[in-house]
């Protein structure tokens, strides 16, 4: 999901997903996916886009 939102999303979507209301939510914490509004929104967007591959690159 994180490879789609925020990676491929527009600025408005990223700012909403990482905004004060989402970050301040009681369930928005590291390592929690179930009930975490940030993760759930990223997952929902990823499922709508149906990505077929991901390419990560690390430069040295």
MOBELUR-V950941 format. One record per backbone hydrogen bond with DSSP energy under -1.0 kcal/mol. CO is the residue of the C=O (numbers start at 1). NH is the residue of the N-H. If there is no record, write none. Layout:
# MOBELUR-V950941
CO_NH / CO_NH
This chain:
# MOBELUR-V950941
1_4 / 1_5 / 2_7 / 4_8 / 10_14 / 11_15 / 12_16 / 13_17 / 14_18 / 16_19 / 19_23 / 20_24 / 22_25 / 25_28 / 27_29 / 29_32 / 33_36 / 36_40 / 37_41 / 38_42 / 39_43 / 40_44 / 41_45 / 42_46 / 43_47 / 44_48 / 45_49 / 46_50
